[in-house]
C-alpha cells in the first residue's frame, strides 16, 4: 500500500507557504512562483481580513538579479481575488504562455 504525504496547504496543485504577511505560491523547483504580500487588513468578526494585497509573479532563476526577477505585478482588494489571479498567472507562466 502506498502512502502519499502532503506538507502544508495546496491550492490548485501548488503549495502555499506563509511567513508573516508574505504568502508564497508555487515551488522553487519550478521556473516561476507568485509572492503575495498583505499590505492592509481590517478586523471582521474577530478575524483579520486582507483588504489590500500585492502580487508579484517572479522568476526562480538564480542567475537573474533580484530586481529583474519580477515578471508581472499587481494589487488586489482581497486575498480571494489575489489567489485567483495568482493561480492564473502561475499556470500561464509555467505553461509558457
N, C-alpha and C positions, 0 to 999 in steps of 0.2 A: 504494500500500500504506500503510495507516495504522499508526502506532506508538502503543502505549499505554505510558506511563511511570508507574511507581508508585515513590514515595519512602517508604522506611521500611516498617514492618510494618503489615499489615492483618489484623484479626481480625473475622470475620463482617461484612465490608463497611465497617468503620470503622477509621480509623487509630489506631495506638498510638504514643505518644511517651514516652520515659523521660528523666527528669532526676534523677540520683542515685537516691534511694529513692521518687520520685514517678513514677507512670505515669498519663498522661492518655489516656483512651479516648474517641474521638469527634473532631469537628471544631468549631472555634469558630464556624463559619458556621451550625451547627445551633443550635436553641434550648437544647439540653442537652448536657453532657459528663459523664463519670464520672472522678473523680480517685481513684486508689488510692495509698495510702502504705504502704510496707513498714515495719512497726513493729519486728518481731523476725525474726531469721533464725538458722539453725544450719548448720554445715558438715556436708555429707554427700557422701562420696566426692570430697572436694576442692572441692565447689561450695557456694555459699551458697544455701540453700533457705528461702524465706519461711515462717515459722510463725505470723505474725500480720500481717494486712493490714486496713487501714481503708479503707472505701469511702464515697464521697460522690457522689450524683447532684446536679449543680449546674446552675443556670440560667446561660446565657451572656449574658443581658440586661445591657448596661452601665448601664442606668438603675436597676438594683436594687442596694442596698447590699451590700457583700461578705458581711456576716454573714447576710444574708437570702437569699443565692443557693443555700444548701444546701436541697435539696428532700427528700432521703432520705439516711440514713447507716446504716452497719452495720460489722461487723467479722467477718472470716473467718479460718480457721486455715491456709489455704494460698492461694497465688497462683492455682492452678487453680480453686478454689472461688470466689475473688474475681472472676476473669474470667468465670465462668459467670453469677454474679449481675449483674455489670456489663453484660453483653450483654443480659440480660433487662430490667434497669432502663432501659437506654438505648433499646431497641426500644419498650418500652411508653410511655416519656415522649415519644419522637418521634412515636409513633402517636396520642398524645393520650389515652391510657387512664389 
